[in-house]
Amino acid sequence: MKVHLKHPSGFQKITKAGFSWTVFFFAFLPPLFRGDWKWALIMLILAPITLGLSTLVFSFIYNGIYIRGLLLAGYEPADEQSKYVLARKGHIAG
């Protein structure tokens, strides 16, 4: 499910909600390309320590982490469908 988010400054982002196949296959690279340096570094450090198990865990939770970060940065749902998905996933009050 794709979520459209908009910032009051006019920036818009489209991201997926739910399981992250990109994190599953490419580990810390998706956060790195999204400019999410903190989580890219955390994933990079944890992967060798946990023998890659952390990558599987982050596949389930990273998109939610990224969306919550955007919401905290001032982004809001751009349409009713996105608002519904975010409420259903527990990111915003429905």
C-alpha positions in Angstrom: 0.0 0.0 0.0 1.4 3.3 -1.0 1.1 6.4 1.1 1.2 9.9 -0.2 2.6 12.5 2.3 2.9 16.2 1.8 4.8 18.8 3.8 3.4 22.4 4.3 6.5 23.7 2.4 5.2 21.8 -0.7 7.4 18.8 -0.7 5.7 15.5 -1.3 6.8 11.9 -0.6 5.4 8.6 -1.7 6.3 5.6 0.5 5.0 2.1 1.1 3.4 1.0 4.4 4.0 -2.5 5.6 6.7 -5.0 4.8 9.8 -3.6 3.1 11.1 -5.9 0.4 13.9 -3.4 -0.4 15.3 -3.7 3.2 14.9 -7.4 3.0 17.1 -7.7 -0.1 19.4 -4.7 0.3 19.7 -4.2 4.1 20.9 -0.7 5.0 20.8 0.7 1.4 17.2 1.9 1.2 17.5 4.1 4.3 20.8 5.4 3.0 19.2 6.3 -0.4 16.2 7.9 1.4 18.6 10.1 3.4 17.7 8.4 6.7 21.3 8.3 7.9 20.5 7.3 11.5 18.7 4.1 10.6 21.1 3.2 7.8 23.9 3.4 10.4 22.0 1.4 12.9 21.2 -1.3 10.4 24.8 -1.4 9.1 26.1 -1.9 12.7 23.5 -4.5 13.7 23.6 -6.7 10.7 27.1 -8.3 11.3 26.4 -8.5 15.1 23.1 -10.4 14.6 24.4 -12.4 11.6 21.8 -10.8 9.4 18.8 -11.5 11.6 18.3 -7.8 12.2 17.7 -7.3 8.5 14.7 -9.6 8.6 13.3 -7.8 11.6 13.9 -4.4 10.0 12.1 -5.6 6.9 8.9 -5.7 9.0 9.3 -2.5 10.9 11.4 0.0 8.8 8.7 1.5 6.6 6.7 2.3 9.8 9.8 3.9 11.3 10.3 6.0 8.2 6.7 7.1 8.0 6.7 8.1 11.7 9.8 10.1 11.1 8.2 11.9 8.2 5.1 12.6 10.3 7.2 14.0 13.1 9.0 16.2 10.5 5.6 17.8 9.6 4.4 15.7 6.8 0.6 14.9 6.6 -1.5 12.5 4.5 -2.0 14.0 1.1 -5.3 12.3 0.4 -8.1 10.3 2.1 -6.7 6.9 1.1 -3.3 7.7 2.6 -5.1 8.9 5.8 -7.1 5.7 6.0 -3.9 3.5 5.5 -2.0 5.5 8.1 -4.9 5.2 10.6 -5.3 1.5 9.9 -1.5 0.9 10.5 -1.7 2.9 13.7 0.6 5.8 12.6 -2.1 8.5 13.1 -5.4 8.7 15.0 -8.3 7.6 12.9 
